Amino acid sequence: MKRVFLILALFAITAVSSDAQLTPDVTSWIINTTGATGYAGIPSNVQQVQYSANNVYVSASCIPGYSIGPWTGNPNIPINKNFVFKITRNPVKNTGALVTVGLGHIGVWSNGVSIYNSQDAMSYNGANVWLQNAYYFEGVSFDACLGHPDQGGEYHHHVNPKCLYNDLDSTHHSPLIGFAFDGFPIYGAYAYADTNGTGGIKRMRTSYQLRTITTRTTLPDGTAASSAGPAVSTAYPIGDYVQDYIYVAGSGDLDDHNGRFCKTPEYPNGIYAYFVTVDASLNPVYPYVIGPTYYGTVQAGNTNGPGSGHNTITETVTTYNPVSVAQVTKKLTIDIYPNPAQDHLFLYLEPIVSNNFTVLLIDMTGKVLFRQSNIQPTISYALDISNIPGGTYLINIRNEETELTQKVIILH
């Protein structure tokens, strides 16, 4: 059967606020509004978002809505971390001494899961000179979503969170998938080719390159290392240690923080943004998310110490409730194909600041024949309709903020 690719540009009633405070740092989180649970029955995704003029407070279990585990050779078990992360809403470039991206959480994904840096907290011979690359040394313990728990039960990703968004989509600007603790947004692997929002879509390339060394006696800046590392070999290949990489300005699309100032769908006037970096085969590429230092200033509360990430709110805040905000008309673009369809119906929601959709297949009497929850924008879904009799049906796509309905035909 000839496949027809049908792009449906529809208008739906979308809940957004006329209040200018509802910017992407408030609205981009995957909020659990249904009591859904994830690993070990723990509430998943983000439980609550509160905001003031200056900060957003994200309450999260650190458990995603997608399935996680197992973790080869890793005995740690994810637990509910009950985080309250504090994200500044007024991020600024750091013009003073840059802040090193340390161990532990350095940001938070849009589903409330922690972002870790490129290291695994170990170094060669314990000398704290040649720092181990977590992807090389711990990658075997990553699950299918490229995450794992640490000794404190904190599930996290050092690299591209492949189950959070559709990293196979190279034709659209990747969605906003998190925030660093300096307040700047983090996007997936694809962006506009030009920083002014033009030039098509391309994969963002890091400007960090592997050094051409055979011995580990000097650091990337050319100075002698206070302690030598192992010679480059089959046992210790180049890339094992973060000091095996050197920043080469202009060799990629991103700066030494692994970001750039550019226009994005959520920030059409431009903003500094970090990007997840992968190669053409979608393998993670150093520094993976954020470079060795933050671009912006980092306020206290989220980093440094085991109690970090449990902020106490001491200012007046508003709880973000998508249901309660005013309704206006906003364009929502959906791809549904083929139509007519036979065994499978493919669905793709274009990027939009809204999440957690439910898809219903409804016959002409109003009976619901098919339901699939937790549909997210930028991810392609195949709906199995092989057992649905031929006829005319309605596809209803909804969440608490918006709803639309489209007619489809099934041929059997």
Backbone torsions as a table, in degrees:
resi	resn	phi	psi	omega
1	MET	NA	136.3	178.1
2	LYS	-67.0	129.6	179.3
3	ARG	-86.9	130.4	177.7
4	VAL	-107.9	123.6	177.9
5	PHE	-93.2	112.8	-174.2
6	LEU	-113.1	118.5	176.3
7	ILE	-100.8	121.0	-176.4
8	LEU	-105.3	111.2	175.6
9	ALA	-99.6	102.7	-171.5
10	LEU	-117.6	158.0	174.3
11	PHE	-106.1	131.7	-179.7
12	ALA	-130.4	163.3	175.6
13	ILE	-84.4	114.6	-175.4
14	THR	-116.4	135.8	-179.7
15	ALA	-83.5	112.0	171.3
16	VAL	-139.0	166.5	-175.8
17	SER	-108.1	146.1	171.9
18	SER	-75.3	-11.8	177.0
19	ASP	-69.3	120.1	-176.9
20	ALA	-64.0	-11.3	-179.4
21	GLN	-70.5	-20.1	-177.0
22	LEU	-83.8	76.3	179.4
23	THR	-98.9	171.9	-175.2
24	PRO	-56.0	-26.5	178.9
25	ASP	-68.1	-14.9	175.0
26	VAL	-99.9	-40.4	-167.6
27	THR	-95.2	-6.3	-172.2
28	SER	-89.3	1.5	-175.9
29	TRP	-84.3	146.4	176.8
30	ILE	-87.3	97.1	-173.8
31	ILE	-91.9	132.1	178.9
32	ASN	-82.8	103.9	-178.3
33	THR	-104.6	0.9	-173.9
34	THR	-116.4	-0.2	-176.2
35	GLY	77.4	17.0	-179.4
36	ALA	-61.1	149.4	179.8
37	THR	-121.5	158.3	178.3
38	GLY	-121.0	-133.6	-176.7
39	TYR	-53.7	132.2	176.7
40	ALA	57.2	25.5	177.7
41	GLY	74.5	15.9	-179.4
42	ILE	-82.2	137.9	176.8
43	PRO	-52.5	135.8	-172.5
44	SER	-103.2	163.7	176.0
45	ASN	61.1	-149.6	-176.2
46	VAL	-93.4	131.7	-178.8
47	GLN	-87.9	-32.5	-177.4
48	GLN	-159.7	145.4	174.5
49	VAL	-126.0	125.3	177.8
50	GLN	-124.9	150.1	-175.5
51	TYR	-148.5	152.8	170.4
52	SER	-123.6	-169.1	177.6
53	ALA	-68.9	-23.7	-172.5
54	ASN	-111.0	-23.4	-172.9
55	ASN	-140.7	155.1	169.2
56	VAL	-117.5	134.7	178.4
57	TYR	-112.3	119.0	-174.9
58	VAL	-110.1	111.2	179.0
59	SER	-93.6	123.2	-173.6
60	ALA	-150.1	150.6	178.3
61	SER	-80.3	-19.6	-173.6
62	CYS	76.2	19.9	176.3
63	ILE	-115.2	124.0	-178.3
64	PRO	-77.8	168.7	177.0
65	GLY	-80.8	-16.8	178.2
66	TYR	-89.1	162.0	-178.0
67	SER	-69.8	135.9	179.7
68	ILE	-127.2	160.7	-177.5
69	GLY	87.5	170.4	-5.3
70	PRO	-78.4	174.5	-176.7
71	TRP	-125.6	99.9	-174.8
72	THR	-58.1	123.0	176.7
73	GLY	73.2	6.0	-178.9
74	ASN	-113.5	111.6	-177.0
75	PRO	-83.0	-3.1	-174.8
76	ASN	-71.5	150.7	-177.1
77	ILE	-122.4	128.1	177.1
78	PRO	-64.1	141.4	175.7
79	ILE	-131.7	169.6	175.9
80	ASN	-74.1	113.7	-177.7
81	LYS	-87.8	-12.9	177.3
82	ASN	49.0	48.5	-178.9
83	PHE	-74.6	149.9	164.8
84	VAL	-128.6	92.5	-179.4
85	PHE	-81.9	142.2	-179.4
86	LYS	-111.9	117.4	-177.5
87	ILE	-115.9	124.2	177.3
88	THR	-67.4	141.1	178.0
89	ARG	-94.8	-1.5	-178.6
90	ASN	-127.1	62.6	-176.7
91	PRO	-67.0	143.9	-180.0
92	VAL	-135.9	151.4	176.3
93	LYS	-64.6	138.3	177.5
94	ASN	-83.0	113.0	-179.7
95	THR	-97.2	0.8	178.4
96	GLY	-105.6	-146.2	178.5
97	ALA	-67.2	126.2	-177.6
98	LEU	-66.7	148.3	-179.3
99	VAL	-93.6	123.2	179.3
100	THR	-68.1	138.0	175.6
101	VAL	-79.0	105.6	-172.1
102	GLY	-88.7	-169.7	178.6
103	LEU	-76.7	165.8	-176.7
104	GLY	78.2	-164.6	-175.6
105	HIS	-70.0	133.7	-179.9
106	ILE	-118.3	-2.5	179.8
107	GLY	-179.9	-176.6	-178.1
108	VAL	-140.2	133.0	176.1
109	TRP	-70.2	164.6	-175.8
110	SER	-66.0	-13.7	176.2
111	ASN	-98.6	12.1	176.3
112	GLY	85.3	3.4	178.8
113	VAL	-85.6	145.5	-175.5
114	SER	-73.6	146.5	171.1
115	ILE	-103.1	129.7	175.6
116	TYR	-110.5	163.6	179.5
117	ASN	-81.8	-166.6	-172.9
118	SER	-81.2	-6.1	-172.6
119	GLN	-99.9	164.2	177.9
120	ASP	-115.1	13.9	177.6
121	ALA	76.9	4.3	179.2
122	MET	-114.5	157.0	177.7
123	SER	-140.7	163.3	-178.4
124	TYR	-64.8	124.8	-178.8
125	ASN	55.7	19.9	178.0
126	GLY	67.2	18.6	-175.6
127	ALA	-85.3	-7.2	179.0
128	ASN	59.7	32.7	177.0
129	VAL	-112.4	-55.6	177.9
130	TRP	-97.3	99.4	-172.0
131	LEU	-87.5	132.2	-174.6
132	GLN	-71.0	137.9	176.1
133	ASN	-81.0	118.2	-175.3
134	ALA	-60.5	-35.6	-178.8
135	TYR	-64.3	-37.1	179.9
136	TYR	-78.5	-41.6	-173.6
137	PHE	-89.9	-27.8	-176.3
138	GLU	-115.3	-3.3	-174.7
139	GLY	-55.7	-30.4	179.6
140	VAL	-63.0	-23.7	-178.6
141	SER	-93.4	-0.9	176.9
142	PHE	-72.4	142.8	176.1
143	ASP	-82.3	-173.1	-176.6
144	ALA	-63.4	-20.6	178.0
145	CYS	-93.8	5.2	178.3
146	LEU	67.5	37.5	175.1
147	GLY	-130.8	167.9	174.5
148	HIS	-163.2	163.4	179.2
149	PRO	-91.5	150.8	174.2
150	ASP	-94.4	-173.8	-175.3
151	GLN	-64.5	-24.1	178.2
152	GLY	-88.9	5.6	179.1
153	GLY	82.3	15.9	-179.1
154	GLU	-90.5	106.8	176.3
155	TYR	-70.5	138.9	-173.7
156	HIS	-159.1	166.6	174.6
157	HIS	-123.0	128.1	169.5
158	HIS	-84.5	-23.1	-171.2
159	VAL	-130.6	-172.2	-178.5
160	ASN	-45.0	119.3	178.9
161	PRO	-81.2	79.9	-165.5
162	LYS	-64.2	-21.0	179.0
163	CYS	-89.0	-6.4	-178.7
164	LEU	-81.8	-29.7	-178.5
165	TYR	-149.8	171.8	-177.5
166	ASN	-87.0	92.4	-178.1
167	ASP	-77.9	-1.1	174.6
168	LEU	-83.3	-14.4	-175.6
169	ASP	-82.4	103.8	-179.9
170	SER	-102.3	9.7	-176.6
171	THR	-107.0	-8.6	179.3
172	HIS	-126.4	153.8	172.6
173	HIS	-60.5	130.6	-179.2
174	SER	-61.8	151.7	-179.3
175	PRO	-73.5	163.6	171.6
176	LEU	-72.9	118.9	-172.4
177	ILE	-119.2	8.5	177.5
178	GLY	168.9	-179.9	176.9
179	PHE	-136.1	138.5	172.2
180	ALA	-78.4	165.0	-176.9
181	PHE	-77.9	3.0	167.6
182	ASP	-93.5	2.2	175.3
183	GLY	93.1	-4.7	-178.8
184	PHE	-87.8	146.0	-174.8
185	PRO	-73.3	157.4	176.3
186	ILE	-121.2	130.4	180.0
187	TYR	-112.7	166.0	173.9
188	GLY	-69.0	-160.0	-166.9
189	ALA	-82.8	-13.5	-173.0
190	TYR	-117.9	142.0	-177.9
191	ALA	-149.7	176.1	174.1
192	TYR	-62.5	139.4	-178.1
193	ALA	-60.3	-39.3	-179.8
194	ASP	-105.5	145.8	-176.3
195	THR	-65.9	-16.8	179.0
196	ASN	-86.3	8.6	176.1
197	GLY	89.4	14.4	-179.3
198	THR	-120.8	-177.2	173.0
199	GLY	88.6	11.2	-179.2
200	GLY	82.0	-165.7	-177.1
201	ILE	-113.3	138.6	176.8
202	LYS	-144.4	159.2	176.1
203	ARG	-77.0	130.9	179.9
204	MET	-74.5	127.4	-177.5
205	ARG	-104.2	131.5	175.8
206	THR	-66.8	155.7	174.7
207	SER	-101.8	11.9	172.9
208	TYR	-90.5	133.2	-178.0
209	GLN	-124.8	151.7	174.5
210	LEU	-68.3	137.0	178.5
211	ARG	-74.3	153.6	176.6
212	THR	-97.0	73.4	-179.1
213	ILE	-124.5	153.2	174.2
214	THR	-115.2	-19.5	174.4
215	THR	-122.6	151.9	-179.3
216	ARG	-107.6	77.1	-178.8
217	THR	-121.1	-13.7	177.9
218	THR	-125.0	152.7	179.0
219	LEU	-89.1	168.4	-177.6
220	PRO	-56.9	-27.7	179.5
221	ASP	-82.3	2.6	177.1
222	GLY	93.6	-9.2	-179.9
223	THR	-78.4	157.1	179.4
224	ALA	-70.5	135.4	177.8
225	ALA	-73.4	138.6	179.9
226	SER	-68.2	-18.7	176.7
227	SER	-145.9	129.0	-177.8
228	ALA	-73.3	148.8	173.6
229	GLY	-98.8	-179.4	179.8
230	PRO	-70.8	146.1	176.1
231	ALA	-60.5	148.1	177.4
232	VAL	-64.1	126.4	-175.2
233	SER	-157.7	-179.5	175.6
234	THR	-62.0	-36.9	179.7
235	ALA	-72.3	-33.9	-179.6
236	TYR	-129.4	72.9	-176.1
237	PRO	-66.2	159.0	176.3
238	ILE	-60.3	133.0	-176.0
239	GLY	108.8	-13.5	179.6
240	ASP	-60.8	-31.6	-174.8
241	TYR	-120.9	147.0	-176.5
242	VAL	-66.5	-23.1	176.9
243	GLN	-75.9	-1.7	174.5
244	ASP	-78.4	-5.2	-177.1
245	TYR	-111.1	148.7	177.0
246	ILE	-132.9	140.8	178.0
247	TYR	-81.3	125.7	178.4
248	VAL	-119.0	100.3	-175.8
249	ALA	-55.3	132.0	176.6
250	GLY	83.7	-3.7	-179.8
251	SER	-79.1	-14.7	177.3
252	GLY	-136.7	-161.7	-178.8
253	ASP	-92.9	-16.6	-169.4
254	LEU	-114.2	159.3	-178.5
255	ASP	-87.4	-168.6	-175.5
256	ASP	-71.4	-11.3	174.3
257	HIS	-93.2	-3.3	-175.8
258	ASN	72.7	39.4	177.8
259	GLY	-148.6	-173.0	176.7
260	ARG	-163.0	161.0	172.4
261	PHE	-88.3	126.0	-175.0
262	CYS	-162.9	168.1	172.7
263	LYS	-85.6	141.5	176.8
264	THR	-134.4	168.4	178.6
265	PRO	-58.0	-36.4	-178.7
266	GLU	-82.1	-23.3	-178.3
267	TYR	-128.1	74.9	-175.1
268	PRO	-65.2	-16.1	177.5
269	ASN	-92.8	-2.9	176.5
270	GLY	100.2	146.5	177.2
271	ILE	-161.9	157.6	171.0
272	TYR	-75.2	135.6	-178.1
273	ALA	-143.4	143.1	172.0
274	TYR	-89.7	156.4	177.9
275	PHE	-134.0	138.1	170.4
276	VAL	-64.2	138.1	-179.1
277	THR	-116.3	130.8	178.9
278	VAL	-138.3	163.9	175.3
279	ASP	-91.0	-174.8	-175.8
280	ALA	-62.8	-21.9	177.8
281	SER	-96.6	10.3	179.0
282	LEU	70.6	17.9	172.4
283	ASN	-76.8	138.3	-179.8
284	PRO	-59.1	142.0	-179.3
285	VAL	-125.9	131.0	179.3
286	TYR	-55.5	138.8	6.5
287	PRO	-90.2	14.9	169.7
288	TYR	78.4	-55.9	-179.9
289	VAL	-132.1	-68.7	-179.8
290	ILE	-118.5	144.5	179.7
291	GLY	-71.1	-169.1	-177.1
292	PRO	-63.3	-22.4	179.0
293	THR	-133.0	153.6	174.9
294	TYR	-74.4	150.8	173.1
295	TYR	-74.6	-39.1	-173.8
296	GLY	-106.2	-176.4	176.5
297	THR	-82.4	149.2	-176.1
298	VAL	-119.7	120.1	178.9
299	GLN	-82.0	161.5	-177.9
300	ALA	-71.1	155.9	172.3
301	GLY	120.9	-31.8	-176.7
302	ASN	-100.1	-24.3	-174.5
303	THR	-120.5	168.6	175.6
304	ASN	72.0	95.3	171.8
305	GLY	104.9	157.8	-176.6
306	PRO	-66.1	-21.8	-179.8
307	GLY	-88.9	-0.4	-177.3
308	SER	-67.4	152.9	-178.8
309	GLY	86.6	4.1	176.8
310	HIS	-119.0	69.2	-174.9
311	ASN	-77.5	142.3	172.4
312	THR	-94.6	128.8	-178.1
313	ILE	-82.7	118.3	-177.0
314	THR	-117.7	14.1	178.6
315	GLU	-128.7	164.1	178.3
316	THR	-71.2	128.8	-177.9
317	VAL	-131.1	161.1	174.1
318	THR	-113.1	136.2	176.3
319	THR	-82.8	125.4	179.0
320	TYR	-72.2	121.0	179.6
321	ASN	-131.9	100.2	-176.5
322	PRO	-57.0	-26.6	-176.4
323	VAL	-71.2	-29.7	-170.6
324	SER	-90.1	-9.6	-176.0
325	VAL	-82.5	163.6	-174.0
326	ALA	-66.1	155.4	-178.6
327	GLN	-104.4	132.8	173.4
328	VAL	-137.0	166.7	179.3
329	THR	-85.4	131.1	179.5
330	LYS	-138.9	142.8	-177.6
331	LYS	-74.0	131.2	177.0
332	LEU	-125.4	126.2	-176.8
333	THR	-109.6	126.4	-177.5
334	ILE	-126.6	138.5	171.3
335	ASP	-104.9	122.5	175.6
336	ILE	-129.1	123.8	-176.2
337	TYR	-157.7	155.8	-12.2
338	PRO	-76.3	164.9	177.2
339	ASN	-148.0	102.1	13.6
340	PRO	-69.5	157.4	-178.2
341	ALA	-126.1	163.4	176.6
342	GLN	-118.5	-82.4	-173.8
343	ASP	-89.7	-34.2	-177.8
344	HIS	-136.0	146.3	174.9
345	LEU	-118.6	124.4	-176.6
346	PHE	-99.7	137.7	-174.3
347	LEU	-134.3	138.2	178.4
348	TYR	-142.5	124.4	175.9
349	LEU	-95.6	124.7	177.4
350	GLU	-64.9	156.9	-179.7
351	PRO	-54.7	132.2	177.4
352	ILE	-157.6	149.6	-179.1
353	VAL	-80.7	74.2	177.8
354	SER	-168.2	146.4	-173.3
355	ASN	-138.9	178.3	171.9
356	ASN	56.8	63.7	177.4
357	PHE	-90.0	155.0	171.4
358	THR	-116.9	135.1	178.6
359	VAL	-108.4	129.5	178.1
360	LEU	-120.5	136.4	169.6
361	LEU	-103.5	120.3	-170.8
362	ILE	-123.5	133.2	176.6
363	ASP	-81.9	176.9	-171.9
364	MET	-74.1	-5.3	173.7
365	THR	-94.4	-3.9	-179.6
366	GLY	96.6	2.2	-179.2
367	LYS	-79.5	132.5	178.4
368	VAL	-82.7	119.6	-178.3
369	LEU	-101.8	-19.7	-174.5
370	PHE	-152.8	137.1	177.9
371	ARG	-139.9	133.4	172.8
372	GLN	-136.1	124.7	-177.3
373	SER	-99.0	174.5	175.8
374	ASN	57.7	40.1	173.2
375	ILE	-81.1	128.5	-177.1
376	GLN	-116.3	148.6	174.2
377	PRO	-59.9	153.4	176.1
378	THR	73.4	5.3	177.9
379	ILE	-115.4	133.4	179.4
380	SER	-85.4	134.4	-179.6
381	TYR	-122.5	141.0	174.4
382	ALA	-109.7	115.1	-178.9
383	LEU	-96.1	119.7	-178.7
384	ASP	-76.5	112.3	-179.6
385	ILE	-117.8	20.4	-174.7
386	SER	-64.5	-24.9	-178.7
387	ASN	-98.4	4.7	-179.4
388	ILE	-91.2	127.3	179.4
389	PRO	-60.2	153.0	177.5
390	GLY	-62.0	147.1	179.7
391	GLY	155.8	-172.0	178.8
392	THR	-101.7	132.2	-176.1
393	TYR	-135.7	170.7	175.4
394	LEU	-114.8	133.4	170.1
395	ILE	-99.7	120.1	178.8
396	ASN	-110.9	126.2	-179.9
397	ILE	-118.2	124.3	-173.4
398	ARG	-149.9	154.6	161.3
399	ASN	-144.8	-166.1	-175.7
400	GLU	-73.9	-9.8	-176.6
401	GLU	-105.6	-26.4	-171.8
402	THR	-154.7	160.5	-180.0
403	GLU	-154.9	140.8	173.1
404	LEU	-147.7	158.1	-178.2
405	THR	-134.1	138.3	-179.8
406	GLN	-136.5	140.5	178.8
407	LYS	-80.7	136.9	174.8
408	VAL	-132.7	156.2	179.7
409	ILE	-119.4	130.6	177.2
410	ILE	-109.0	129.5	-179.5
411	LEU	-108.9	119.7	175.0
412	HIS	-135.1	NA	NA
